[in-house]
Amino acid sequence: MADYKKLAADIIEAVGGEENITKAIHCITRLRFYLVDKDKADSEKLEAMDGVAGVVYNANLGQYQVVIGQAVADVYDEIVAQLGSRVVEGADDHTVIEENNVSKNPVARAFQVVVGTITGSMMPIIGLLAAGGMINGILNMFVKGNHIFELISPTDPTYIIISTLAMAPFYFLPVLVGYAAAKQLGSDPYVVAAVGGFMIHPALQGLVAAPNIIQNGEIVAGKAPVVMEFFGVTFNTSYFNIPVSLPNYAYTIFPIIVAAWLAKPIGSWLKKHMPLALRSIFVPMITFFIVASLVLLLVGPVISIVSSALASVITGLINLNLTIAGAIIGGLYQVLVIFGLHWLVIPILTQQIVTTGESNINMIVSFTMLAQGAGALTVFLKTRQQSLKGLALPAAISAFCGVTEPAMYGINLKYMRVFIMSSIGAAAGAAVAGLLDLHMYGFSGSLIGFPNFAATTNPLTHAAGNPNNFIVFWIATAVCIVVSMTLVWFFGFKDSDTMGTGLEKKNVFKSAINK
């Protein structure tokens, strides 16, 4: 094990000593120091140290940055142990959007704040999501019916336990992301995490579940409750006699980020106006109740209306022309992932699979996963930075296993052109798949989902499909990977890029993403 204690002591000395450090934070690869006098730091001495990959001074942020790599958290912990907590006060967030870097355009500013907050809130759990994605992908290779190893039944307790373990970080995303978002936005992280727990509580979903009824001596599912209909959206419960549309918040991130944003002004106002003796109990109590209620009354209906609109657009494109739909949906689908809205599409494609045995929407989505993995893989192959390689390869593997969040938030959105070029590759692959009439007979996508393209007849309806289905899958896969990797290699990434830059100066969104 490396001697991080000595390295931390040497770094402290080289940046001018303890008295020259006012604050220290870190991101995924760098220590970030706020110094009294930056000229006291000895860059040459730092760069000569084993364990230090480089030194950068960011004048816009006023930060003296020491590039460490994957061991940055270990070195940072030693620095805090030696300097004390004074250097970390008020420095919880890893993704900071500085005031002098934010566009004056209100639309651009909103985009910067939203994307910056989302990426910053996701970064602490990227490794956990990648691990879950890879565990689930490997597990599915051994499931009977996937035509690979055929070792374990999906009803086997071992399968259920491992699958639940792998997907737990995704199911509890509202809790995990809520905590991280609250720390970034300055609201109470425990209150917001509790709101996330409320959003996914089984009792809440029990309110809108279709009750089981006995019919002809058999238990069958009844009809889900309906309070009212509005713009094609079913409001399925009520709160204080106010109709509410309650979606399933598991696996979502955007609603809880809204909750974290709401909790900040509410909590601050209560602290300002409430007597000190009452704050410890009543500030979190009132904040929790108000924020949870606002999410229930406002966020849920908005998401349901957006979901209904997305369903109409997507099904309309699919019915119009599968090639055109592949190009448009394939190119834009991962934008939904940025805002956590992709989970609104899942019920649509799930219904397709359940009722028809296949899903053309899921077929398109599969190529968007593949493309984001190809983009991250290209960064791994092109970069000479070992710390970036260590982040990019697991992210790519996770995307090939069907989980794109680590690639999206860990690499591709940080280098925005990687995301754009990968999305173009997804559009190309999905368009070719649509043109050649590719069928997908299952849920798992990306590379790990290739068995779902092997059949030539529908396993549910036994209707004839494409006799060349598997060949078409590999052709479209090759197009998707080649286009994505070629575009990222030549136009999406340079090793001289730094996270959050690489866009043209005229692009007002370029400062939305800092590492």
Secondary structure, 3 states (H helix, E strand, C coil): CCCHHHHHHHHHHHCCCHHHEEEEEECCCEEEEEECCHHHCCHHHHHCCCCCCEEEEECCCCEEEEECCCCHHHHHHHHHHHHCHHHCCCCCCCCCCCHHHCCCCHHHHHHHHHHHHHHHHHHHHHHHHHHHHHHHHHHHHCECCCCCCCCECCCCHHHHHHHHHHHHHHHCHHHHHHHHHHHHHCCCHHHHHHHHHHHCCHHHHHCCCCCEEEECCEEEECCCCCCEEECCEEECEEECCEEECCCCCCCCCHHHHHHHHHHHHHHHHHHHHCCHHHHHHHHHHHHHHHHHHHHHHHHHHHHHHHHHHHHHHHHHHHHHCHHHHHHHHHHHHHHHHHCCHHHHCHHHHHHHHHHHCCCHHHHHHHHHHHHHHHHHHHHHHHCCCHHHHHHHHHHHHHHHCCCCHHHHHHHHCCCHHHHHHHHHHHHHHHHHHHHCCCCCCCCCCCHHHHHHHCCCECCCCCCECCCCHHHHHHHHHHHHHHHHHHHHHHHHCCCCCCCCCCCCCCCCCHHHCCC
